[in-house]
Amino acid sequence: MNRYLLLLLFLSITIGGRCDNASSWQISNLTLKERRERSRNLQFSVAHDRQSAINVTAEVVLTRIDSSFVAGDKLAVLGDAGRAQAVIVFDLRQAREIDWFFCYEPKRISPQWIVYVEFYPAHSAGYSTDVVLIYDLGKTPSDNCLDSRGAVHLPPSIGDYAVRVGIPVYPESNASQHSYLNEVESPSRSVIVLGPPFFLLLSSKELVFLSHQGRDAHDYITHLIAVDLSKGVSDARTETINLPFDELPRKSNNPNFLHATRLEEVGPRLVRLILPKEDYGVDSLMVHIPGRG
């Protein structure tokens, strides 16, 4: 095994914190049962080591379970919630729900980090923009919120509008100002990141995804975004990388817009964008992330 593969193996264990006791929890019979029109009962059995299993039930906003995983002494359940998605967090030692929130496209990117886009109403008063946040299961629910949640009952009730949860890491203005603001003064300043799934470069601990800025696909400008998380979620640093559009045999009607179906890590600071060949004449595009000074 070469040094790079050894590094990936090491980082896959340590990145985002260790979860040494995750394997000692056994989760079974994780199911949803309809309770009300807009909620379900989430049920599962949990056992620790050789102890007897305990049945857990919680009323949740989920309408479908997409994935679940154990991080330390917590269980995270990700899934659909009507027109959005939601994340539900359980404390397994207490056998109870401790947090939940609405969001878009949540994805586990490390043993205890979940990345997602902040939820916003479909018909908000201003112009919406995507804000990328991270929820750290190694921290308490209160520590996963910029606003003081000490006076707020946790977990939120089923009727609460739980959306401002997590630590913003992109855009850079939201990260540096520790802001949940996801409205801009004009559509030309809107940023769209929903599309190919987020992923974490194991070699450099950078969150990578595509960003499209502009009013719509006719005037979008697409960039590759690399968010440096090596110093922690609260000290995220963003790098915006121009794409090599001139390497494409064919371009769309907007030569500054690129649609990719998937992103892959090829090597240290090297990313492959998987493309629809019928649109661009090639099925992939390689992008190098410059080293940081």
C-alpha positions as CSV (number, residue, x, y, z in Angstrom):
1,M,0.0,0.0,0.0
2,N,1.5,3.3,-1.0
3,R,1.9,6.4,1.2
4,Y,-1.1,8.2,-0.3
5,L,-3.5,5.3,0.4
6,L,-2.1,5.0,3.9
7,L,-2.8,8.7,4.4
8,L,-6.4,8.3,3.2
9,L,-6.9,5.3,5.5
10,F,-5.6,7.3,8.5
11,L,-7.6,10.4,7.7
12,S,-10.8,8.4,7.1
13,I,-10.5,7.3,10.8
14,T,-9.5,10.6,12.3
15,I,-11.1,13.3,10.2
16,G,-13.8,15.2,12.0
17,G,-13.0,13.4,15.2
18,R,-12.9,9.8,16.3
19,C,-16.0,7.7,17.0
20,D,-14.3,4.8,18.7
21,N,-17.4,3.5,20.5
22,A,-19.7,3.7,17.5
23,S,-19.4,-0.1,16.8
24,S,-20.6,-0.8,20.4
25,W,-24.1,0.5,19.6
26,Q,-26.4,-1.8,17.7
27,I,-29.4,-0.2,16.0
28,S,-32.2,-2.3,14.5
29,N,-35.7,-2.1,13.2
30,L,-35.4,1.6,12.2
31,T,-38.8,2.4,10.7
32,L,-41.3,5.2,10.1
33,K,-45.0,4.9,10.9
34,E,-47.5,7.5,10.0
35,R,-48.9,9.5,12.9
36,R,-50.3,12.7,11.5
37,E,-50.5,14.3,8.0
38,R,-47.2,16.1,8.5
39,S,-45.4,13.8,10.9
40,R,-44.4,10.2,11.5
41,N,-43.3,8.1,14.4
42,L,-39.7,7.1,14.1
43,Q,-39.0,3.8,15.9
44,F,-35.9,1.8,16.5
45,S,-34.3,-0.6,19.0
46,V,-30.9,0.2,20.5
47,A,-28.5,-2.0,22.4
48,H,-25.1,-1.3,23.9
49,D,-22.5,-4.0,24.1
50,R,-24.3,-7.1,25.5
51,Q,-27.1,-5.1,27.3
52,S,-30.7,-5.7,26.5
53,A,-32.2,-3.6,23.6
54,I,-34.3,-0.6,24.4
55,N,-37.2,0.6,22.1
56,V,-37.1,4.3,21.2
57,T,-40.0,6.3,19.6
58,A,-40.1,9.9,18.6
59,E,-42.5,12.0,16.6
60,V,-40.6,13.5,13.6
61,V,-41.1,15.5,10.5
62,L,-39.5,12.9,8.2
63,T,-41.6,11.3,5.5
64,R,-38.8,8.9,4.3
65,I,-35.5,7.7,5.7
66,D,-32.6,8.0,3.4
67,S,-29.7,7.1,5.6
68,S,-28.6,6.8,9.3
69,F,-25.3,6.4,11.2
70,V,-23.9,6.3,14.7
71,A,-21.3,8.8,15.8
72,G,-20.0,8.4,19.3
73,D,-23.1,8.1,21.5
74,K,-25.4,9.7,18.9
75,L,-27.6,8.4,16.1
76,A,-28.3,10.7,13.1
77,V,-31.2,10.0,10.8
78,L,-31.3,11.8,7.5
79,G,-34.3,11.8,5.1
80,D,-37.1,13.6,3.2
81,A,-39.5,16.0,5.0
82,G,-42.0,17.0,2.5
83,R,-40.4,19.5,0.0
84,A,-37.2,19.7,2.0
85,Q,-35.1,17.3,4.0
86,A,-34.4,16.9,7.7
87,V,-31.9,15.6,10.2
88,I,-32.9,14.0,13.5
89,V,-30.3,13.4,16.3
90,F,-30.7,11.0,19.2
91,D,-28.6,10.6,22.3
92,L,-28.3,6.8,22.6
93,R,-27.2,6.7,26.2
94,Q,-30.4,8.7,27.1
95,A,-32.4,6.8,24.5
96,R,-34.1,10.0,23.4
97,E,-34.2,12.6,20.6
98,I,-32.1,15.7,21.3
99,D,-32.2,17.8,18.2
100,W,-33.7,18.1,14.6
101,F,-33.8,20.6,11.8
102,F,-35.0,21.2,8.2
103,C,-32.4,21.6,5.5
104,Y,-31.6,20.7,1.9
105,E,-29.5,17.7,0.7
106,P,-27.8,16.6,4.0
107,K,-24.8,14.4,3.6
108,R,-22.4,12.7,6.0
109,I,-18.9,13.7,5.0
110,S,-16.9,12.4,8.0
111,P,-17.4,10.2,11.0
112,Q,-19.3,13.0,12.8
113,W,-19.9,15.9,10.3
114,I,-23.1,16.4,8.3
115,V,-23.0,19.0,5.6
116,Y,-26.2,20.6,4.1
117,V,-27.8,23.7,2.7
118,E,-29.8,26.0,4.9
119,F,-33.6,25.7,4.3
120,Y,-35.4,28.7,2.9
121,P,-39.1,29.1,1.9
122,A,-39.9,28.6,-1.8
123,H,-41.6,32.0,-1.9
124,S,-39.4,34.2,0.4
125,A,-39.7,37.9,0.2
126,G,-36.1,38.6,-1.0
127,Y,-33.8,36.7,-3.3
128,S,-32.6,33.4,-1.8
129,T,-29.0,32.2,-1.9
130,D,-27.5,28.9,-0.7
131,V,-25.7,28.8,2.6
132,V,-23.7,25.7,3.4
133,L,-23.5,24.6,7.0
134,I,-22.0,21.7,9.0
135,Y,-23.5,20.0,12.0
136,D,-20.9,18.4,14.3
137,L,-22.2,15.4,16.2
138,G,-19.2,15.6,18.5
139,K,-20.8,18.8,19.9
140,T,-24.0,19.5,21.8
141,P,-27.1,20.8,20.1
142,S,-26.5,24.3,21.6
143,D,-22.9,24.3,20.3
144,N,-24.2,23.6,16.9
145,C,-26.0,26.9,16.7
146,L,-24.8,30.5,16.4
147,D,-27.8,31.8,18.2
148,S,-28.2,31.2,21.9
149,R,-30.4,28.1,22.2
150,G,-30.2,28.1,26.0
151,A,-33.7,29.6,26.3
152,V,-35.1,27.3,23.6
153,H,-36.5,24.0,24.5
154,L,-34.4,21.2,22.9
155,P,-35.3,19.3,20.9
156,P,-37.6,21.7,19.1
157,S,-41.2,20.8,19.1
158,I,-42.7,19.2,16.0
159,G,-44.4,22.5,15.0
160,D,-41.2,24.6,15.4
161,Y,-39.5,26.2,12.3
162,A,-36.1,24.7,13.0
163,V,-33.9,25.9,10.2
164,R,-31.1,28.1,11.6
165,V,-28.9,25.2,12.9
166,G,-25.3,24.4,12.2
167,I,-22.1,26.4,11.6
168,P,-22.0,28.3,8.2
169,V,-18.9,27.5,6.1
170,Y,-19.9,29.0,2.7
171,P,-20.3,31.7,1.3
172,E,-17.2,33.1,2.9
173,S,-19.1,36.2,4.1
174,N,-21.5,33.9,6.1
175,A,-18.6,32.0,7.5
176,S,-16.5,35.0,8.5
177,Q,-19.5,36.9,9.9
178,H,-21.0,33.8,11.5
179,S,-24.3,34.6,9.8
180,Y,-27.3,32.5,8.8
181,L,-28.5,35.3,6.3
182,N,-29.6,33.5,3.1
183,E,-31.1,36.4,1.2
184,V,-29.3,38.9,-1.1
185,E,-30.3,42.2,-2.6
186,S,-30.4,41.1,-6.2
187,P,-30.7,37.8,-8.1
188,S,-27.3,38.3,-9.7
189,R,-25.7,37.8,-6.3
190,S,-27.4,34.6,-5.6
191,V,-25.3,31.4,-5.3
192,I,-26.6,27.9,-6.1
193,V,-24.7,24.9,-4.8
194,L,-27.3,22.2,-4.9
195,G,-26.4,19.6,-7.5
196,P,-23.5,17.1,-7.4
197,P,-23.1,15.9,-3.8
198,F,-20.6,17.5,-1.4
199,F,-17.5,15.5,-0.6
200,L,-14.5,15.9,1.6
201,L,-10.9,15.7,0.2
202,L,-9.3,13.2,2.6
203,S,-5.8,14.4,1.6
204,S,-6.3,18.0,2.6
205,K,-9.5,18.1,4.7
206,E,-11.3,20.4,2.2
207,L,-15.0,20.4,1.4
208,V,-15.4,20.5,-2.3
209,F,-18.5,21.3,-4.5
210,L,-19.6,23.4,-7.5
211,S,-21.1,26.9,-7.1
212,H,-23.2,28.7,-9.7
213,Q,-23.6,32.5,-9.3
214,G,-26.2,34.5,-11.2
215,R,-29.8,34.8,-12.1
216,D,-30.3,31.5,-13.9
217,A,-28.5,29.0,-16.2
218,H,-28.4,31.6,-19.0
219,D,-25.9,33.8,-17.1
220,Y,-24.5,31.5,-14.3
221,I,-20.8,31.5,-13.7
222,T,-19.6,28.1,-12.4
223,H,-16.7,27.7,-10.1
224,L,-15.2,24.9,-8.0
225,I,-15.3,25.7,-4.3
226,A,-12.8,24.3,-1.8
227,V,-13.5,25.1,1.8
228,D,-10.5,24.4,4.1
229,L,-11.7,22.8,7.3
230,S,-8.3,21.7,8.6
231,K,-8.5,24.3,11.4
232,G,-12.1,23.4,12.3
233,V,-15.6,24.1,11.2
234,S,-15.6,27.5,12.9
235,D,-12.5,28.7,11.0
236,A,-13.5,27.7,7.5
237,R,-11.5,29.3,4.6
238,T,-12.9,29.4,1.1
239,E,-11.0,29.1,-2.2
240,T,-12.8,29.8,-5.5
241,I,-11.2,28.0,-8.4
242,N,-11.8,28.9,-12.1
243,L,-12.8,25.9,-14.3
244,P,-10.8,25.1,-17.5
245,F,-13.7,25.7,-19.8
246,D,-11.3,25.9,-22.8
247,E,-10.5,22.2,-22.4
248,L,-14.1,21.3,-23.4
249,P,-14.7,20.2,-27.0
250,R,-18.3,21.5,-26.8
251,K,-19.8,24.2,-24.5
252,S,-23.4,25.0,-23.5
253,N,-25.2,28.1,-24.7
254,N,-23.7,29.8,-21.7
255,P,-19.9,29.1,-22.0
256,N,-19.4,29.9,-18.3
257,F,-21.8,27.3,-16.9
258,L,-21.0,23.7,-16.3
259,H,-23.3,20.8,-15.3
260,A,-21.5,17.9,-13.6
261,T,-23.2,14.7,-12.3
262,R,-20.5,13.8,-9.8
263,L,-17.2,14.9,-8.3
264,E,-14.3,12.5,-7.5
265,E,-11.0,12.9,-5.7
266,V,-8.3,11.6,-8.0
267,G,-5.2,12.5,-5.9
268,P,-3.9,15.1,-3.5
269,R,-5.7,18.3,-4.4
270,L,-6.9,16.9,-7.8
271,V,-10.6,16.6,-8.6
272,R,-12.4,14.9,-11.5
273,L,-15.7,16.4,-12.6
274,I,-17.9,13.7,-14.2
275,L,-19.8,15.2,-17.1
276,P,-22.6,14.2,-19.5
277,K,-20.5,13.4,-22.7
278,E,-23.4,14.2,-25.0
279,D,-23.3,17.8,-23.8
280,Y,-19.6,18.5,-23.6
281,G,-17.9,16.0,-25.9
282,V,-15.9,14.5,-23.0
283,D,-17.1,12.5,-19.9
284,S,-14.8,14.2,-17.4
285,L,-12.8,17.3,-16.6
286,M,-9.7,17.4,-14.3
287,V,-9.3,20.4,-11.9
288,H,-6.3,21.1,-9.7
289,I,-6.8,22.9,-6.4
290,P,-3.9,25.3,-5.9
291,G,-1.9,25.0,-2.7
292,R,-2.7,27.6,0.0
293,G,-0.2,30.1,1.0
